[in-house]
């Protein structure tokens, strides 16, 4: 699993941080998402998928193993 974020689309809601704090953080000055782990460990996969689903700006994508390029 590879996590991809688009900081330009982020609306700083913090839903990703609440869902997967080991993978996402927010900038102090404006709340924009910061990626802590581009390839999180498998035990965090469900939390990351939830973060993607909850993002109101749809600023987070996943590339899963087996995805066609």
C-alpha positions as CSV (number, residue, x, y, z in Angstrom):
1,X,0.0,0.0,0.0
2,X,1.3,3.4,-1.0
3,X,-0.5,6.6,0.3
4,X,-0.7,9.7,-1.9
5,X,-1.9,13.0,-0.8
6,X,-2.7,16.2,-2.6
7,X,-2.0,19.0,-0.1
8,X,-3.6,21.6,-2.5
9,X,-7.0,19.9,-2.1
10,X,-6.8,19.5,1.7
11,X,-9.3,21.4,3.7
12,X,-7.7,20.8,7.0
13,X,-10.6,18.9,8.6
14,X,-8.3,16.5,10.4
15,X,-10.3,13.4,9.7
16,X,-7.3,11.6,8.4
17,X,-5.3,12.3,11.6
18,X,-8.1,11.1,13.8
19,X,-8.3,7.9,11.8
20,X,-4.6,7.1,11.3
21,X,-2.3,9.3,13.5
22,X,0.6,7.1,12.7
23,X,0.4,7.9,9.0
24,X,-1.0,11.5,8.9
25,X,-0.4,14.7,10.8
26,X,-1.3,18.4,10.3
27,X,0.8,21.5,9.9
28,X,0.7,23.7,12.9
29,X,0.2,26.9,11.0
30,X,-2.7,26.0,8.7
31,X,-3.8,22.4,9.5
32,X,-2.9,21.0,6.0
33,X,-2.2,17.3,6.0
34,X,1.3,16.0,6.3
35,X,2.2,12.4,5.3
36,X,4.3,10.6,8.0
37,X,4.4,7.2,6.2
38,X,4.1,6.8,2.5
39,X,4.1,3.1,2.8
40,X,2.4,2.3,6.1
41,X,2.7,-1.2,7.7
42,X,-0.1,-3.7,7.0
43,X,-1.5,-3.4,10.5
44,X,-2.5,0.2,9.7
45,X,-4.2,-0.6,6.4
46,X,-7.7,-0.5,7.7
47,X,-7.1,2.8,9.5
48,X,-5.6,4.3,6.3
49,X,-8.6,3.1,4.2
50,X,-10.9,4.7,6.7
51,X,-9.0,8.0,6.5
52,X,-9.4,7.9,2.7
53,X,-13.1,7.3,3.0
54,X,-13.6,10.1,5.5
55,X,-11.6,12.8,3.7
56,X,-14.1,15.5,2.8
57,X,-11.8,16.9,0.1
58,X,-10.9,13.6,-1.4
59,X,-7.3,14.6,-1.1
60,X,-5.9,11.1,-0.2
61,X,-5.5,8.1,-2.6
62,X,-4.1,4.7,-2.2
63,X,-2.2,2.5,-4.5
64,X,-2.8,-1.0,-3.4
65,X,-0.6,-4.0,-4.4
66,X,-2.0,-5.4,-7.6
67,X,-3.4,-2.1,-8.8
68,X,-2.8,-1.7,-12.5
69,X,-0.6,1.2,-13.5
